[in-house]
Amino acid sequence: MRLKDKVVLITGGGTGVGRATALKLSDQGAKVVINYNRSEKEAVEVVNEITKIGGAAIAFKADVAIEKEVNDLVSHTITTFGKVDGLVNNASITAQIAMDDLDAVTEEVWDSLFSVNVKGMFHCIKAVAPYMKKQQSGAIVNIGSVAGMTGIGSSIPYAATKSAIHTMTRSLAIALAPYIRVNCISPGAVDTRWWSGNEEKMFQLAGNLPLKKISTPDEIAEAILFQLTHESITGQVFTIDNGQTL
């Protein structure tokens, strides 16, 4: 898929990897829809940055855990740009809970993480699929995590949701073929605001990785663009972790 004049929807597009992806897509001539839930200021800043240099971008508030809001998001995308060619399922939440603290893993934690990280991604895919099928083309990239491979992460529910995303990617790649490709990026640690207040821990982790670094949002964004544009890739989970899972 060539990106010029394509319309790409990015959930959680105002910060971190989502922001970096939006800017790179715009550089390639794509029209970008920045979805946000809480980060309105940041989403508007990204839109302004893109439009200031002649690009096309809009911001739209929607909680991906609520199917109606997702449907409104996609409808607004179609009304504004007339189509949707790509979806980057980037919106995600976590809970910082020690892996051995089972009592802290409440039903509320399970429900909130699965509602956003898994069901939210499915809501978005379900909403864009009819438009992509009608035009007989589309590309979807889900953002997973090495936590979904190793079982180790910010919490057990978080790792479980990311594992579910990896599996759902493969299932949907089969279900939506041949016209819609579905892939996944599984990053290790990425230098985003999720590390705010834990920078020392981040630097310690970096020193223990084979490549002695952690990824930047730009590096993950480059991989997302690769999956969006490479016509022969579907159902794949790309691990980008500086050797973390070796």
N, C-alpha and C positions, 0 to 999 in steps of 0.2 A: 504494500500500500504506500503510494506516494503521499506525503503529508500536506503538500500545498493545497489549500482550500478545503481540506478535510475538517470535519467537526469532531472534536474530542472532548468528552466529559470526564472531568477528574474529580472524584470525591475526596474530601479533605485536601483540597487544592490550594489552600492559603498558606501553608507552612511546610517546612521540611522537604521531603521527597516530592510531595504534591506540587509545591511551589516550583521546585527545580524542573520538574517535568513540564509544567505549564509554560515556563519561560523557554525551554528547549523546543517544545512543540511550536510555539509562536515564531521562534527563529526560523523554523522550517516552513512557515507559511500556513500553519494550521489555525483554525478558529477554535478558541478554547472556552469551555464552560467550567468555571471554578465553583464547585459545591463546597459549602461550609455549614457547620452547625453552630459552633461557638466562636470561631475565629473570623468574625465579620471584618474587623479592621484590617487584618492581614490579607484576607481575600480581596478586599477593595484595593489594597495597595498593589497586589499582583495585577489586577485588572488595569489599574492606572499605569503601571510600568509597561504593560503590553500595548495599551492604546496610545501611549505617549510616543511610541516609535512606529505607529502606523498599523499595529496588529489589531485583531478582532478578539475581544474577550468580554464575558459577562460573569457576574457572580450571582449565585442563587442559594438561599438558605434552605436546607432540608436535613432532617434527621433520617439517615438511611435505615434506621431501625423501624421507621414508620412507613409502611408501604404506600399509603396515600401521598405522603410528602415526596417520596421517590417518584411516584407517577406524575406529580405536579412538576417536579424538576425536569423530567424527561419531556413532558408536554411543553414546558417553557423553552427547552432547547430546540424542539421541532418548530415551535412558533417563531423563534428568533432566527434560526439558521436554516430551517427547512429539512434538516436531516441530522443523523448522528452516525458517524463512521467508526468511532473508537470510544472505548470506555476504559478508564484506569481506576480500578477499585482500590483506592488507597486509604479511605477512612478506616480508622481502627482505634480501639481503646485498650487499656490494660489495667491491671490492679497489681500493685507491688506487694506481694505476699510471699514470705519465705516458703520454700518448697516443702519443708517438713511441718509447716503450721496448718494442718488440715482443718482445725477448728475455725480458722479465719476465712476459710473458703465457704462462704455462705451461699444459699440458694440465690440471693440477690446478685452476688458476684457472678455466678454461673450464667444467670439469665441476662444480665446486662452485657457481658462480653460476647455471648453467643448472638444476642439480638443485633449488635452492631457488626461484629467481625465476620459472622457467618451468614445469618439471615439477611443482614443489611446488604452484603455483597450479592446475595441471591436476588433480593428485591431489585437491585439495580440492573442485573443481567436480564431478569424477567421483563423489566420495563423497556429496555432497548432492543431486545431480541426481535420483536415484530417488525420494527423499522429496518433493522439490518437484514432480516430475511426478505422483506419486500424489495430492497435494493440489491439483494443477493451479494452482499459483502459487509464485512465488519470484523473488527479485532478487539478483543478484550484482554486486559492484563490485570490479574489479581495480585495483591501484595501479601505474601505469606511471611514466613520467618524461619530461620534455622531452629528456632524453638520448637517448631512443628516437626522437625526431624530428630532433634536430640532429646526432646522432652524437658529441656532445661531452659528456663526463661524467667520473666518477672513474676510469674505465678503458674500453677498447674492449669487453671482454666485458660490462661492466655496461650500456653503451649498447645492445649487441646484444640482451641479455635483455629490456630494456624495449621495444625495437622489436618483439620477438617477442610480448610481452604485448599490445601494441596490436593486432597482427594476430590473435592468438588470441582476443581479445575479440570481434572481428567474426565470426570463424568460429563461435564458440560461440553468439553471438547468433542466428545462422541455425540452427545445429544444435539448439538448445534451445527455439526458438519453437514454439508461441505462449505457452506457460505460464510460461516462465522468461526473464526479461530479464537481459542481460549487458552491463554498461557498464564504463567505465574512467575514472579520473582520472589526468591526466598533469601532476603538479606540477613547477614549477621549484624553486628553492631554498626549503627550509622550515627554520625555526628549531627544529631538534631536536638531539639529542645527537650526530648524525652530524657536526656542526660543532665538536664539542668539541676544543679545542686549535687550531682554525682560525677563531676568532671574528673576527679582524682581516680575514681573507680574505672572510668572510661580509659584514662591514660594507662592505668595498670593493665587493663585487658589488652590494649593495643600492643604493649610491650611483650605480651605472652603469645601473640599470634605469629604464625610463620612469616607473614609479610610485615610485621612490626607496625601496623597501622590499622585504623578502622575506616570504613568507607565514608565518603562524602555523599550528600544528597545528589550532587551532580553525577556521580558515578552510577548510582542506582537509576537515575533518570535516563542515562544513556542506554542502560540495559532495557528499560521500559520501551524506549523508542525503537530499539532493535526488535523486540517482540511484536510491537505494533506494525512494523513495516515488513518483516520477513515473511513472505507468503507461504513458505514450506514448513513453518513451525506451528504445531498445535498440541495441546495437552502436555506441555513441558513445564517443569519446575526448574528454573535456573537458580543455583546457589551462588551467591556473591558474598563471600565472608572472609576474604583474606586468609583462607586456610583454617578457619575456626573449627570446621567439622572434620578435618583430616585426622 
